């Protein structure tokens, strides 16, 4: 019996009203009508989650126009844009959120200029604010010391368990949740020591970057040993709704995304290897059940494990270009969002690179 795939949240669907004149002239669109047309247009080339994000980022501007009595997009002025930005700032919107909102609004108004709804110079009057680095970087991550302690605990007490396989796989690949969930047992090669990520959107396992996300990622031998033990002892011999054999399984098929997320929360609870930092007793703590694990203040989601893994790989001296290929992202994004060394880690990195040069030797010095 296969597991029914998770029903995704209702994506943002748009009804397009016909123009009153049948299209014989440029219609006078309201901001809402124009926004709906733009969102429908980009749906062909963007993921549903991206279109939904644009919808929520743009809806604040649409509501501002309606509250301000702006019934036609063609009536939007540079002063209106300034007033809107000022209002959003007064609502204590974070700079990173305002940057995204104004960037989306600018893209929307460029579309408006192409269809002759606004002057072509209007979009360029928007200047999204630069985002401070401390806002760009999300410092929530699984630290390398905690990852090491958790994996050592699992090595000793739960070798080859699902939790062991999941944590080891994400930590040593830096893969996203969707990528790990997408793996079939045939995508894992123990002899050659790698996993092969494939984009299969028609079978419920798309990769975030589509075909560009397809790649082979090498694994250390001891991680393969963990996966081999998991496949042999803990993996359920089941298929998903498309007849495929997932690498990571629930008892009835391929797990949905929220299930994998909950498994990771459970696998990263610190009370597995040490005393609870919050003073709770693991035997009675409600956070140790799957439906409550995300509420543990110290448990971590797959993205936090990915972030910690990327930082750890970089700190171990793996070239940033290599890490970028392994985790399927760009060098720029790694530098801005994922390379998060602590001051001590930065010190150790500098020490590894340069400390050996700071000695008096017979060569390399200036001579008088």
Residue pairs with C-beta under 8 A, 6 or more apart in sequence:
1 238
1 252
1 253
2 238
2 239
2 240
2 241
2 252
2 253
2 254
3 238
3 240
3 241
3 250
3 252
3 253
3 254
3 255
3 256
4 241
5 204
5 240
5 241
5 254
5 256
6 256
6 257
6 258
8 48
11 48
11 49
11 51
11 52
12 39
12 48
12 51
12 52
12 55
14 36
14 37
14 39
14 40
15 36
16 36
16 37
16 40
17 33
19 27
20 27
21 27
26 115
26 116
26 117
28 72
28 74
29 37
29 72
29 73
29 117
30 65
30 71
30 72
30 73
31 61
31 62
31 65
31 66
31 70
31 72
31 73
31 76
32 62
32 65
32 66
33 73
34 73
34 108
34 111
34 112
34 115
34 117
35 55
35 58
35 59
35 62
35 108
37 115
38 108
38 111
38 112
39 51
39 54
39 55
39 58
41 111
42 51
42 54
43 51
46 54
47 206
54 104
54 107
54 108
57 100
57 101
57 104
57 105
58 101
58 104
58 105
58 108
60 88
60 101
61 84
61 101
61 105
61 108
64 84
64 87
65 73
65 76
65 80
68 80
68 83
70 76
70 80
73 112
73 117
73 118
74 117
74 118
76 109
76 118
76 122
77 122
78 122
78 125
81 105
81 122
81 125
81 126
85 98
85 102
85 126
88 98
88 101
89 98
93 101
94 135
95 129
95 130
95 131
95 132
95 135
96 131
96 135
96 136
98 128
98 129
99 128
99 129
99 130
99 131
100 128
102 126
102 127
102 128
102 129
103 128
105 126
106 123
106 126
106 128
107 123
109 118
109 122
109 123
109 126
110 123
112 118
112 122
112 123
113 119
113 120
113 122
113 123
133 336
136 336
136 337
137 336
137 337
137 340
138 307
138 337
139 340
140 300
140 304
140 307
141 300
141 304
141 305
141 307
141 308
141 311
141 340
142 171
142 268
142 300
142 304
142 305
142 307
142 308
142 309
143 308
144 308
144 311
144 312
144 315
146 268
146 270
146 308
147 167
147 171
147 305
147 308
147 309
147 312
149 273
149 274
150 167
150 267
150 268
150 272
150 273
151 164
151 167
151 168
151 171
152 273
153 272
153 273
154 161
154 163
154 164
154 167
154 168
154 267
154 272
155 164
155 226
158 164
159 226
159 229
160 226
160 228
160 229
160 230
160 232
160 233
160 234
161 230
161 234
162 230
162 234
162 235
162 248
162 263
163 263
163 266
163 267
164 226
164 229
164 230
164 267
165 226
165 227
165 230
165 234
165 248
166 180
166 248
166 260
166 263
166 264
166 267
167 264
167 267
167 268
167 305
168 223
168 226
168 227
169 175
169 180
169 195
169 223
169 227
169 248
170 180
170 264
170 302
170 305
170 306
170 309
171 305
171 308
171 309
171 312
172 219
172 220
172 223
172 309
173 179
173 180
173 195
173 217
173 219
173 309
173 326
173 327
174 306
174 309
174 310
174 313
174 323
174 326
174 327
175 197
175 217
175 306
175 327
175 328
176 207
176 208
176 302
176 303
176 306
176 328
177 257
177 260
177 261
177 264
177 301
177 302
177 303
178 205
178 206
178 207
178 208
178 257
179 197
179 207
179 208
179 213
179 328
180 248
180 260
180 302
181 205
181 246
181 248
181 254
181 255
181 257
181 260
182 197
182 198
182 199
182 200
182 205
182 206
182 207
183 195
183 197
183 246
183 247
183 248
184 244
184 245
184 246
184 247
185 231
185 235
185 245
185 246
185 247
186 245
187 195
187 196
187 197
187 198
187 247
188 194
188 195
188 196
188 227
188 231
188 247
189 195
189 196
190 224
190 227
190 228
193 218
193 219
193 220
193 221
193 224
194 216
194 217
194 218
194 219
195 216
195 217
195 219
195 247
196 215
196 216
197 207
197 213
197 214
197 215
197 216
197 217
197 328
198 205
198 207
198 214
199 205
199 206
199 207
199 210
199 211
199 213
199 214
200 206
201 210
203 240
203 242
203 244
204 240
204 241
204 242
204 254
205 254
207 213
207 214
207 328
208 328
209 328
212 328
213 328
215 325
215 326
215 328
217 326
218 326
219 227
227 247
231 247
235 247
235 248
235 249
236 249
236 250
236 251
236 252
237 245
238 245
238 246
238 249
238 250
238 251
238 252
238 253
239 245
239 253
240 246
240 253
240 254
241 253
241 254
244 254
246 253
246 254
246 255
248 254
248 255
248 260
249 255
250 259
255 263
260 302
261 294
261 301
261 302
262 290
262 291
262 293
262 294
263 290
264 300
264 301
264 302
264 305
265 293
265 294
265 296
265 299
265 300
265 301
266 288
266 290
266 293
266 299
268 298
268 299
268 300
268 304
268 305
269 287
269 288
269 293
269 296
269 298
269 299
270 276
270 277
270 298
270 299
271 280
271 282
271 285
271 288
276 282
276 285
277 298
278 296
278 297
278 298
280 287
282 288
285 296
286 292
286 295
287 293
287 295
287 296
287 299
293 299
294 301
300 308
306 327
307 338
307 340
309 327
310 323
310 327
310 334
310 338
310 339
311 338
311 339
311 340
311 341
311 345
313 323
313 326
313 327
314 320
314 323
314 334
314 338
314 339
314 341
315 341
315 345
315 348
315 349
317 352
320 331
320 334
320 335
320 339
321 331
323 334
324 330
324 331
324 334
327 334
327 338
329 338
341 349
357 364
